[in-house]
Amino acid sequence: MEHTPWRWHETMDAEILIEGGQENDPTLICSMFHWQSEEAAFIVRAVNNHAKLLDALEQAVLFIEGVFPQPSPLLKQDLAYYRGTIKEANK
């Protein structure tokens, strides 16, 4: 599943907006309580960096598989965990 192609932003009022929404006006995604501003900032960072982090994990798995064509049982377990995480992120 893909999120909006626009960047997300948080406001001083702990609102989460996307830029470039309908007619290029910012679109409100959610409004949180002011004391939740740290959570709003975390959500925005997570959404805006999701694709880059997922790509980095996929590249790391490819690298590990290339360096260790016959991985140890422990490394196989780690690789299975990474692949599972990638699969979940791509739902």
Buried (B, 14 or more C-beta within 10 A) or exposed (E): EEEEEBEBBBBEEBBBBBEEBEEEEBBEBEEBEEEBBEBBBEBBEEBBEEEEEBEEBBEEBEEBEEEEEEBEEEBEEBBEEBEEEBEEBEE
